[in-house]
């Protein structure tokens, strides 16, 4: 199957990157601590990517995920919110994410507004509100229960809690997309919205639910980022929208909608995170890293077009 071959190719890319790391920085790259770091860094953007993948498969786009993460992380770390402890902070982050997703979904599904414009407006608004709430300052976490989640004592069999959350979200996303009616409706709406409507699918409702799902993933990622950094900042989630969309694309998700997998998107996240780690270990400049990522995205899109043309030939 083409999707399986694509996954194998991504695994091949990961294998090459691991080989490069083993040759260029063997002691640092292959250490248990560094592998834990790679997985931890992939976890936050990975959760966001799961939500973005659903939106793109459904024929939409979400440019606001990074700003939603920032707003949720800032709102959940105010002094007033921290008074409610871990549970209150987590609930706040989730509700902010869902609220932003609801606004996006209503504007796009019932507005109707073009997804690009609606989520671009949310990007600007959420960033501005995050800046206003935080007053441009870093909000330090003082809740011990939250801080303890980021410590080594919280690891489960050597696995950081954030990685376990990422794994759980990935599994839930995989089941939701591939094993439920919701997943089949998402693919149908993204492939041909009019045909889906004639088949009895409530297209507007489905699009609303997709943006709610994306917002929920942003809320989860915001709390993970709070645990990871021990703070809330209005600059959190910077360029997450680009990283998540890029990971989904190289994972095989079509920007036009109707096709994609959670497995491919997660592999895309791991490829990008490993590249970032390799560049850091080898003291290479970030601009070269961005060029490398751009080249990978272009190559992935070209492969998609070639595969699509071969399939219709």
TACORTA-V259385 format. One record per run of one state. SS is the DSSP state (a for helix, b for strand, c for the rest). FROM is the first residue (numbers start at 1). TO is the last residue. If there is no record, write none. Layout:
ss=(SS;SS)
from=(FROM;FROM)
to=(TO;TO)
This chain:
ss=(c;a;c;a;c;a;c;a;c;a;c;a;c;a;c;b;c;a;c;a;c;b;c;b;c;a;c;a;c;a;c;a;c;b;c;a;c;a;c;a;c)
from=(1;2;25;26;30;32;58;65;76;79;83;85;110;115;135;139;141;144;149;152;155;156;157;159;160;161;180;181;192;193;199;203;230;231;233;240;251;262;282;286;313)
to=(1;24;25;29;31;57;64;75;78;82;84;109;114;134;138;140;143;148;151;154;155;156;158;159;160;179;180;191;192;198;202;229;230;232;239;250;261;281;285;312;313)
